[in-house]
Amino acid sequence: MGYDMYWVDEAEPEMVARYEEIRRQWEVSLQVRNTIPKEEQGQYTREEFDTSIFWNSAPANASDRYKAAHALQERLYRQMYEAEPWYHRRNTSGMSLLCRVMHRLDMIRYGYSMDECPHPWPERTWSEEEYDNYHEWANGEWTKEQEAEHPDQVKAWREYREALSLRLTWVPEECFKIFLNEHEEVIDEPPHAIPGHKFGSNDDWIVTPTECSAVLAKARKVSNDDLRLVYAAEGVADWDPVSSWQSWLTFIEGAASHGGFKVG
C-alpha cells in the first residue's frame, strides 16, 4: 500500500533512454549476483537484522565475490532511482508523515469539503468492451482513422476525459487564501497550497504546475535546520529528513515543467 506519483507529461526521450540503460545494467547485475552459489551468500546475524544492514549490504560472512556483486547491484539500483525523476513513491505511513510536515509549512491545506467541488465524478456510458478500448487509447490522442471508425465512442471518451480532468484538478477556495493576520484573509490567484484531498486516495488526482510552484516557493524559505525542527515536532528524531525532503522537492520541481503530477 502507498502512493505512486508520476509527472503528467512524459519525460524527455534522452532522460528515458538513460534510465532504461541503467535499468538494463541493474537487471544484469541482479542476474549475476543470483547465480553465485548459496554457500557464498552468507547469512545475516540477529545484530545485522536489528540494525537494518540487510537493506543495502551483504551479510558480513558472505564471500568477497558475493559482496562485490551485491554492492554493484545496490549501486546501480540507486543510480536507477536517481535516473527516474518523473516517479516518486511513498508508503502509507511515509505519505501521512509528509502531509503533516507540509501542512505545518502551509504547503497543504484542509478545512473544506469535497461537496464544494462543482465537478462531480463523470459517469461512464459505454460497455465493458468499449471501456477496454478507452484504456488502450486514453494515454494518447485518437487518430483520424479511429475517430472516423468510432465517432460516437471517441466523442463520449473525450467528453468523459475532459469532465474527469475538471474533477481531478479542482482546487478549493481555501487554497487561494492569503492570511493577513489571525482575523483577516483575502482571495488571491494562483493557488498557494495543494488541496489535502489530493493525497487522500489513489484516484489519480492531479497536482497542477501552479500548485507545484507554490510549494517550491515556500520550500525555498525553509532551511535544513527548520525542516529538522518540523520533523521533530512530528516525532521524527532518529533520522535526518533532509535527503528525503530534497528528493521530494526535486520531483515536484520537475513536475512543475511537465504538467504537474498524478497521485495514484
C-alpha positions in Angstrom: 0.0 0.0 0.0 1.2 3.5 -0.7 1.2 6.3 -3.3 2.7 6.2 -6.7 3.2 9.6 -8.2 4.1 10.4 -11.8 4.6 13.6 -13.9 1.6 14.2 -16.1 3.7 14.9 -19.2 6.2 12.4 -20.4 9.9 12.9 -19.7 12.3 13.8 -22.4 13.4 10.9 -24.6 17.1 11.2 -23.6 16.1 11.1 -20.0 14.1 7.9 -20.5 16.9 6.3 -22.6 19.4 6.9 -19.7 17.0 5.3 -17.2 16.4 2.3 -19.5 20.2 1.7 -19.9 20.8 1.9 -16.2 17.9 -0.5 -15.6 19.3 -2.9 -18.1 22.7 -2.9 -16.3 20.9 -3.3 -13.0 19.0 -6.4 -14.2 22.2 -8.0 -15.5 23.9 -7.3 -12.2 21.0 -8.9 -10.3 21.2 -12.0 -12.5 25.0 -12.2 -11.9 24.5 -11.9 -8.1 21.8 -14.5 -8.0 23.9 -17.1 -9.9 26.6 -17.1 -7.1 26.2 -20.4 -5.1 24.1 -20.1 -1.9 27.0 -21.2 0.3 28.8 -18.0 -0.7 25.9 -15.7 0.0 26.2 -15.9 3.8 23.6 -15.3 6.4 22.6 -12.2 8.3 23.1 -12.3 12.0 20.5 -11.1 14.5 22.5 -7.9 15.0 22.6 -7.2 11.3 18.8 -7.6 11.2 18.3 -5.3 14.2 20.4 -2.6 12.6 18.7 -3.0 9.2 22.0 -3.6 7.4 20.3 -6.2 5.2 18.5 -3.3 3.3 21.7 -2.3 1.5 24.6 -4.6 2.4 25.5 -8.2 2.0 26.0 -10.4 5.1 29.4 -9.9 6.8 30.1 -13.6 6.4 29.4 -13.7 2.7 32.2 -14.3 0.2 34.1 -11.3 -1.3 32.7 -12.2 -4.7 29.2 -12.1 -3.4 29.8 -8.8 -1.5 31.2 -7.2 -4.7 28.2 -8.4 -6.8 25.8 -7.2 -4.1 27.5 -3.8 -3.9 27.3 -3.4 -7.7 23.6 -4.3 -7.7 22.9 -1.8 -4.9 24.9 1.0 -6.6 23.1 0.5 -9.9 19.7 0.4 -8.1 20.4 3.8 -6.5 21.5 5.2 -9.9 18.3 3.8 -11.5 16.2 5.6 -8.8 18.0 8.8 -9.4 17.6 8.5 -13.2 13.8 8.3 -12.8 12.9 11.8 -11.7 9.4 11.5 -13.1 8.4 8.9 -10.5 8.1 9.2 -6.7 6.7 6.8 -4.2 5.8 6.9 -0.5 4.2 4.2 1.5 1.1 5.0 3.5 2.8 6.0 6.7 5.5 7.9 4.8 2.9 9.9 2.9 1.0 10.6 6.1 4.1 12.0 7.7 5.0 14.0 4.6 1.5 15.5 4.5 1.7 16.5 8.2 5.0 18.2 7.6 3.7 20.0 4.5 0.7 21.1 6.4 2.8 22.6 9.1 4.7 24.5 6.4 1.4 25.7 4.8 2.1 23.7 1.6 -1.1 21.6 2.0 -4.4 22.9 3.2 -7.6 21.3 4.5 -10.6 23.0 6.1 -13.0 22.5 3.2 -15.5 19.9 2.0 -15.5 18.0 -1.3 -19.2 19.0 -1.5 -17.8 22.4 -2.6 -16.5 20.8 -5.8 -18.7 21.8 -8.7 -17.4 18.9 -10.8 -18.9 15.5 -10.0 -17.3 12.2 -11.0 -18.4 11.7 -14.6 -20.5 8.6 -15.5 -19.3 6.1 -18.0 -21.7 5.5 -20.8 -20.1 2.6 -22.6 -19.8 -1.2 -22.4 -17.0 -3.2 -20.8 -15.6 -3.9 -24.3 -15.6 -0.2 -25.2 -14.1 0.6 -21.8 -11.1 -1.7 -22.6 -10.6 0.2 -25.9 -10.8 3.5 -24.0 -7.9 2.5 -21.7 -5.9 1.3 -24.7 -6.2 4.7 -26.4 -6.6 7.0 -23.4 -3.0 7.8 -22.9 -2.7 9.4 -26.3 -4.8 11.3 -28.8 -7.1 9.3 -31.1 -6.1 9.0 -34.7 -8.3 10.3 -37.5 -8.9 6.7 -38.6 -10.1 5.7 -35.1 -12.3 8.7 -34.8 -13.8 8.0 -38.3 -14.4 4.4 -37.4 -15.8 5.0 -33.9 -17.1 8.6 -33.9 -19.7 8.2 -31.1 -17.2 6.3 -28.8 -14.5 8.8 -29.3 -16.8 11.7 -28.6 -18.0 10.1 -25.4 -14.5 9.2 -24.3 -13.3 12.8 -25.0 -16.2 14.3 -23.0 -15.5 11.8 -20.2 -11.8 12.6 -20.0 -12.5 16.4 -20.0 -15.1 16.1 -17.2 -12.7 13.8 -15.2 -9.9 16.3 -15.6 -12.1 19.0 -14.1 -12.7 16.8 -11.1 -9.1 15.7 -10.6 -7.6 19.2 -10.9 -10.1 21.1 -8.8 -8.7 23.5 -6.2 -11.0 24.7 -3.4 -11.2 28.4 -2.4 -9.3 27.6 0.8 -6.1 27.1 -1.2 -6.4 30.6 -2.7 -6.5 32.4 0.6 -3.7 34.7 1.9 -4.0 35.1 5.6 -3.1 38.7 6.5 -3.5 38.1 10.3 -5.5 36.0 12.7 -8.8 37.5 11.6 -8.2 38.8 8.0 -7.8 37.0 4.7 -8.0 37.7 1.0 -8.6 35.5 -2.0 -5.7 35.7 -4.5 -4.7 33.8 -7.6 -2.9 31.4 -8.2 -3.3 28.8 -5.5 -1.0 29.0 -2.6 -1.1 25.3 -1.5 -2.0 21.8 -2.6 -5.5 20.7 -1.6 -5.2 18.0 1.0 -7.7 15.7 -0.6 -5.3 15.0 -3.5 -3.2 13.0 -1.1 -6.2 11.3 0.5 -6.7 8.5 -2.0 -5.3 6.7 -5.1 -7.7 8.3 -7.6 -5.1 9.8 -9.9 -5.6 13.3 -8.5 -3.6 15.9 -10.5 -1.4 18.4 -8.6 -1.2 21.2 -11.1 2.0 23.1 -12.1 0.8 26.2 -10.3 0.4 24.2 -7.1 3.9 22.8 -7.6 5.3 26.3 -7.9 3.5 27.4 -4.8 5.1 24.6 -2.8 8.6 25.3 -4.3 8.3 29.0 -3.4 7.6 28.2 0.2 10.2 25.4 0.3 13.0 27.9 -0.6 12.3 29.7 2.7 12.8 26.6 4.8 16.3 25.9 6.0 17.5 22.4 6.7 17.6 23.2 10.5 14.0 24.5 10.3 13.0 21.3 8.4 14.5 19.1 11.1 12.6 21.0 13.8 9.3 20.5 11.9 10.0 16.7 11.6 11.0 16.6 15.3 7.6 18.2 16.1 6.1 15.2 14.3 8.1 12.8 16.4 10.9 12.1 14.0 14.3 12.4 15.7 16.1 9.2 14.8 17.0 10.0 11.2 17.8 13.1 9.2 14.9 14.0 6.9 16.9 16.4 4.6 17.8 13.9 1.9 14.2 12.5 1.7 12.8 16.1 1.6 15.2 17.1 -1.2 14.2 14.1 -3.2 10.5 15.1 -2.9 11.3 18.7 -4.0 13.3 17.5 -7.0 10.3 15.5 -8.1 8.0 18.5 -7.7 10.4 20.8 -9.5 10.4 18.5 -12.5 6.6 18.2 -12.3 6.2 22.0 -12.4 7.5 21.9 -16.0 5.8 18.6 -17.0 2.1 19.3 -16.5 2.1 18.7 -12.7 1.9 15.2 -11.3 -0.7 12.4 -10.7 -1.3 10.9 -7.3 -2.3 7.2 -7.7 
